[in-house]
C-alpha cells in the first residue's frame, strides 16, 4: 500500500532535519528519508558559527549544543596574525562551537523524530514521483516503493537525485567550492579559537580560498582547506597533496601524522559545496529545495551549516503554510523568504566569487588584508555594521 504524508523530506542532514522538525511541530504528518544509517560521517569543517548556534538554540537544543567544544574567537594568519571576536548581536550568542558532524546530525535527526516526524534510515530516494501535470507528488525509493506527499522537501545534497531528475537549473549554477579535511590527534593544548590561514598559494597564484585548523577538544583537531572553482586552474590541484603541503607548514611539535597515513586510514574526505543558489527559484510545484540541493552555501566563505538550518526551517514553515492556504502548486512564499534573507548577500558573494578567482586580484587582496592600516579600517567598517563587537590585532 502506498503511504501518504503531508510533507516528505528527502535527506536527513541538517537542512532536512530542521525542515522536518519545523513542519512536524505544527502537527503535520511528516516523513524523513535518508539513505544512511545514523550516526554517519559527513565531510565538513565542523565549525558552528554564532548564527548556526542561534538556530540550534531556537530549536530547543541549547543544552545539547553547549556540550560541544566552545570557541570564542577567530585567529587569522594572513600571514601576519590577528584576532576577531564573534559579533555581539542582540539575541544571538557571542561564541561558536566545533561539533563532529556524526554527533550533530544524529542529534538533529532525533530531534525531528521527537517532534513527531517519522524517520526512515537506510532508505534511499531515487527520484521524484511526478503527476501528469508535472507536479511533484512524492518520491520513488531505490527499492521501487513510492511514498506520496502533499509537499516534498528536497534536502538530498549536492548531487540531489530529485533536482537531477527534474532537470532543475539556475543562472547561478556552477558556483561551487572544493574542500578537503582530515581529523586527527595533535600534541597541542585545546584552543578556544577557529584558526584561518589565508595565504594559500598554488604555483605562485593566491587561491580564492583558505585553510583551517578547528579544535574538537580532547586533543583532536579538524584540519582542512577549500577553494572556489572560479580559479582557472582549480582542476589541476591535487587536493590531497595540497592538504599535505599545508599540514607540513604547521608547527612540527604538534606531531601531526603524514597525509599518506591519514589517507590510508580513510581519515581524509573531500567534497563539493554548491553555493549561491544553484536551484532558483528554490521550488517547483510540489517541491522545495534546501541546503546543498538549493546551493545554500555562502558564496564568499562556503559556510554551510547555518545556511542549511535556516533554509530547512524556512522550507518546513513555508510548506505547511502553503498547504494550509494556497496548496502545493505555489511555494512563492519560500522564494520570497530566501530572497529577503539572502538575496543581496548572495548577489555580492557571486561577484566576489568571480573576482577572487583572478590570480592578480587574489594576490593583491592578500597584500591588502595583511596591511595593518587597511585591515583595521576594513574591520572597523565591518564591526560597525555588526553592531560594534571588539577586536584585537596582534602583529
GUDREN-674861 format. One line per field, with one value per residue (C-alpha): x, y, z; residue number from 1; residue in one letter. Coordinates in pm, whole numbers, plus 50000, padded with zeros to 5 digits. Layout:
BEGIN
east = c(X:...)
north = c(Y:...)
up = c(Z:...)
num = c(NUM:...)
residu = c(A:...)
***
This chain:
BEGIN
east = c(50000:50136:50174:50080:50211:50162:50535:50800:51160:51430:51752:51811:52107:52082:51851:51623:51608:51537:51260:51104:51119:50959:50678:50612:50576:50272:50100:50175:50229:50597:50832:51212:51402:51780:51999:52244:52222:52296:52540:52724:53027:52988:53290:53282:53488:53263:53258:52934:52918:52728:52438:52427:52428:52137:51924:52003:51910:51580:51511:51540:51887:52080:52182:52291:52492:52670:52825:53036:53376:53325:53522:53525:53734:53882:54257:54360:54702:54743:55037:55055:54846:54538:54222:53849:53582:53240:53000:52783:52430:52107:51952:52248:52542:52887:53058:53056:53132:53311:53074:53157:52903:52815:52710:52544:52347:52224:52116:51916:51751:51649:51513:51293:51169:51093:50883:50665:50833:50864:51225:51331:51705:51885:51612:51744:51536:51598:51390:51057:50712:50551:50187:50055:50059:50429:50380:50592:50353:50601:50923:51032:51271:51560:51363:51085:50845:50653:50582:50333:50340:50140:50475:50824:51129:51444:51724:51913:52250:52483:52407:52032:51856:51534:51695:51868:51551:51356:51645:51643:51890:51971:52153:52376:52464:52837:52927:53094:53388:53612:53706:53906:53963:54108:54050:54342:54506:54753:55012:54883:54667:54296:54217:53909:53990:53892:54223:54202:54500:54452:54792:54703:54903:54918:55207:55250:54882:54693:54387:54036:54005:54158:54280:54167:54253:53947:53967:53733:53870:54025:54343:54174:54154:54000:54246:54124:54122:53885:53892:53629:53611:53642:54021:54109:54344:54136:54105:54483:54502:54553:54352:54501:54857:54771:54634:54953:55162:54964:54995:55373:55369:55214:55432:55629:55584:55215:55327:55076:55056:55161:54889:54956:54891:54566:54460:54540:54323:54042:54051:54076:53747:53686:53358:53198:52997:52744:52678:52492:52154:52214:51838:51647:51364:51403:51083:50875:50513:50508:50875:51107:51489:51705:52069:52313:52036:51946:52309:52270:52642:52761:52944:53204:53311:53145:52975:52707:52561:52389:52251:52130:51947:51797:51674:51537:51344:51205:51107:50927:50732:50654:50548:50291:50167:50119:49944:49711:49624:49717:49813:50121:50128:50276:50557:50632:50633:50954:51124:51028:51170:51502:51532:51468:51716:51999:51935:52162:52430:52442:52450:52757:52900:52871:53051:53325:53341:53427:53661:53862:53934:54156:54510:54621:54317:54362:54734:54672:54381:54601:54857:54585:54442:54789:54840:54754:54625:54391:54280:54192:53978:53808:53736:53609:53356:53258:53214:53014:52773:52764:52680:53022:53197:53550:53856:54222:54509:54848:55146)
north = c(50000:50343:50566:50934:51223:51596:51654:51411:51518:51357:51374:51372:51611:51949:52113:51809:51752:52121:52120:51806:51943:52270:52101:51828:52067:52222:51884:51794:51429:51426:51158:51189:50950:50910:50656:50637:50477:50739:50823:50862:51070:51383:51571:51922:52176:52103:52467:52617:52994:53207:53222:52844:52818:53062:52843:52536:52726:52833:52467:52391:52238:52495:52244:51981:52230:52362:52017:52067:52237:52613:52870:53240:53395:53359:53381:53477:53420:53636:53559:53811:53701:53887:53804:53861:53822:53694:53980:54094:54099:54126:53787:53594:53419:53574:53239:52928:52558:52279:51986:51649:51600:51239:51364:51687:51532:51243:51492:51691:51388:51251:51595:51588:51245:51368:51648:51387:51322:50964:50883:50604:50540:50320:50426:50588:50826:50759:51046:51228:51094:51336:51354:51418:51794:51788:51847:51653:51439:51222:51028:50694:50490:50289:49978:50087:50185:50508:50747:51026:51369:51688:51864:51725:51895:51804:51809:51540:51705:51847:51568:51577:51294:51495:51803:51595:51408:51735:51888:52189:52454:52807:53100:53072:52706:52638:52836:52587:52520:52218:52130:51859:51784:51531:51477:51378:51399:51681:51746:52094:52248:52268:52610:52834:52971:52889:52934:53054:53064:53296:53259:52961:52954:52716:52755:53114:53204:53304:53081:53213:53011:52939:52665:52600:52433:52383:52229:51949:51946:51641:51684:51638:51884:51923:52044:52131:52372:52488:52696:52808:52695:53044:52993:52891:52607:52459:52123:52085:52089:51755:51835:51557:51656:52021:51944:51755:52051:52281:52046:52050:52428:52379:52357:52028:51995:51922:51576:51553:51231:51226:51277:50931:50777:50969:50870:50504:50514:50678:50990:51227:51333:51575:51720:51974:52260:52421:52784:53096:52934:52653:52591:52914:52975:52740:52549:52388:52274:52024:52053:52290:52274:52325:52304:52178:52086:52455:52565:52734:52758:53113:53213:53425:53180:52846:52845:52580:52459:52785:52819:52460:52515:52846:52713:52398:52586:52824:52541:52350:52655:52774:52428:52392:52749:52694:52360:52524:52806:52816:52450:52267:52430:52754:52794:53154:53228:53028:53211:53543:53432:53325:53635:53861:53674:53612:53792:54093:53894:53626:53872:54030:53689:53567:53879:53822:53453:53552:53835:53636:53370:53610:53547:53911:54023:53749:53821:54193:54118:53920:54202:54449:54229:54175:54551:54654:55002:54876:54579:54792:55023:54724:54563:54887:54919:54554:54569:54890:54702:54413:54649:54711:54398:54423:54301:54269:54280:54127:54156)
up = c(50000:49902:50205:50204:50414:50438:50396:50271:50337:50124:50324:50700:50723:50899:50643:50614:50990:51052:50790:50935:51291:51185:50991:51248:51540:51364:51366:51004:50917:50820:50691:50667:50439:50434:50259:50552:50893:51158:51303:50977:50883:50676:50541:50685:50872:51174:51284:51414:51373:51622:51376:51344:51722:51741:51513:51721:52037:51881:51805:52176:52161:52367:52635:52383:52176:52484:52529:52216:52225:52258:52057:52143:51868:51523:51469:51116:50961:50651:50709:50997:51295:51414:51604:51573:51834:51736:51665:51956:51818:52019:52086:51948:52116:52103:52053:51838:51874:51691:51656:51495:51219:51310:51654:51539:51254:51469:51734:51478:51321:51660:51749:51438:51542:51894:51741:51570:51236:51121:51035:50799:50770:50516:50276:49958:49749:49378:49243:49247:49168:48922:48811:48460:48518:48610:48981:49229:49435:49625:49589:49449:49661:49523:49621:49385:49663:49615:49901:49835:49993:49950:49963:49910:50058:49865:50121:49931:49892:49632:49386:49456:49267:49279:49124:48857:48762:48729:48531:48760:48656:48757:48606:48915:48858:48853:49164:49394:49621:49661:50015:50188:50553:50796:51166:51389:51728:51786:52055:52133:52405:52331:52191:52201:51855:51498:51311:50949:50711:50413:50247:50028:49704:49407:49161:49272:49249:49561:49567:49632:49950:50288:50517:50872:51200:51423:51773:51881:52234:52393:52189:51849:51561:51216:50951:50604:50317:50047:49730:49483:49122:48974:48978:48621:48720:49002:48826:48823:49202:49373:49685:49898:49812:49866:50212:50294:50181:50409:50707:50671:50731:51076:51390:51390:51768:51703:51590:51307:51105:50741:50482:50336:50677:50713:50364:50432:50744:50542:50755:50458:50300:50013:49893:49661:49806:49568:49658:49560:49470:49218:49212:49158:49210:49508:49439:49169:49201:49484:49587:49778:49776:50086:50191:49930:49686:49686:49666:50002:50078:50135:49813:49990:50261:50191:50533:50505:50836:50934:50581:50583:50911:50800:50465:50627:50894:50633:50396:50671:50775:50421:50305:50583:50535:50161:50209:50461:50221:49851:49806:49675:49331:49461:49714:49625:49997:50026:49739:49897:50230:50080:49864:50163:50380:50136:49807:49849:50032:49762:49474:49630:49709:49349:49231:49489:49384:49026:49116:49370:49109:48916:49049:49027:49223:49484:49521:49574:49804:50042:50045:50140:50412:50554:50569:50926:50835:50562:50770:51072:50856:50697:51033:51180:50897:50929:51306:51284:51058:51307:51597:51733:51867:51993:51807:51878:51633:51707:51477)
num = c(1:2:3:4:5:6:7:8:9:10:11:12:13:14:15:16:17:18:19:20:21:22:23:24:25:26:27:28:29:30:31:32:33:34:35:36:37:38:39:40:41:42:43:44:45:46:47:48:49:50:51:52:53:54:55:56:57:58:59:60:61:62:63:64:65:66:67:68:69:70:71:72:73:74:75:76:77:78:79:80:81:82:83:84:85:86:87:88:89:90:91:92:93:94:95:96:97:98:99:100:101:102:103:104:105:106:107:108:109:110:111:112:113:114:115:116:117:118:119:120:121:122:123:124:125:126:127:128:129:130:131:132:133:134:135:136:137:138:139:140:141:142:143:144:145:146:147:148:149:150:151:152:153:154:155:156:157:158:159:160:161:162:163:164:165:166:167:168:169:170:171:172:173:174:175:176:177:178:179:180:181:182:183:184:185:186:187:188:189:190:191:192:193:194:195:196:197:198:199:200:201:202:203:204:205:206:207:208:209:210:211:212:213:214:215:216:217:218:219:220:221:222:223:224:225:226:227:228:229:230:231:232:233:234:235:236:237:238:239:240:241:242:243:244:245:246:247:248:249:250:251:252:253:254:255:256:257:258:259:260:261:262:263:264:265:266:267:268:269:270:271:272:273:274:275:276:277:278:279:280:281:282:283:284:285:286:287:288:289:290:291:292:293:294:295:296:297:298:299:300:301:302:303:304:305:306:307:308:309:310:311:312:313:314:315:316:317:318:319:320:321:322:323:324:325:326:327:328:329:330:331:332:333:334:335:336:337:338:339:340:341:342:343:344:345:346:347:348:349:350:351:352:353:354:355:356:357:358:359:360:361:362:363:364:365:366:367:368:369:370:371:372:373:374:375:376:377:378:379:380:381:382:383:384:385:386:387:388:389:390:391:392:393:394:395)
residu = c(X:X:X:X:X:X:X:X:X:X:X:X:X:X:X:X:X:X:X:X:X:X:X:X:X:X:X:X:X:X:X:X:X:X:X:X:X:X:X:X:X:X:X:X:X:X:X:X:X:X:X:X:X:X:X:X:X:X:X:X:X:X:X:X:X:X:X:X:X:X:X:X:X:X:X:X:X:X:X:X:X:X:X:X:X:X:X:X:X:X:X:X:X:X:X:X:X:X:X:X:X:X:X:X:X:X:X:X:X:X:X:X:X:X:X:X:X:X:X:X:X:X:X:X:X:X:X:X:X:X:X:X:X:X:X:X:X:X:X:X:X:X:X:X:X:X:X:X:X:X:X:X:X:X:X:X:X:X:X:X:X:X:X:X:X:X:X:X:X:X:X:X:X:X:X:X:X:X:X:X:X:X:X:X:X:X:X:X:X:X:X:X:X:X:X:X:X:X:X:X:X:X:X:X:X:X:X:X:X:X:X:X:X:X:X:X:X:X:X:X:X:X:X:X:X:X:X:X:X:X:X:X:X:X:X:X:X:X:X:X:X:X:X:X:X:X:X:X:X:X:X:X:X:X:X:X:X:X:X:X:X:X:X:X:X:X:X:X:X:X:X:X:X:X:X:X:X:X:X:X:X:X:X:X:X:X:X:X:X:X:X:X:X:X:X:X:X:X:X:X:X:X:X:X:X:X:X:X:X:X:X:X:X:X:X:X:X:X:X:X:X:X:X:X:X:X:X:X:X:X:X:X:X:X:X:X:X:X:X:X:X:X:X:X:X:X:X:X:X:X:X:X:X:X:X:X:X:X:X:X:X:X:X:X:X:X:X:X:X:X:X:X:X:X:X:X:X:X:X:X:X:X:X:X:X:X:X:X:X:X:X:X:X:X:X)
***
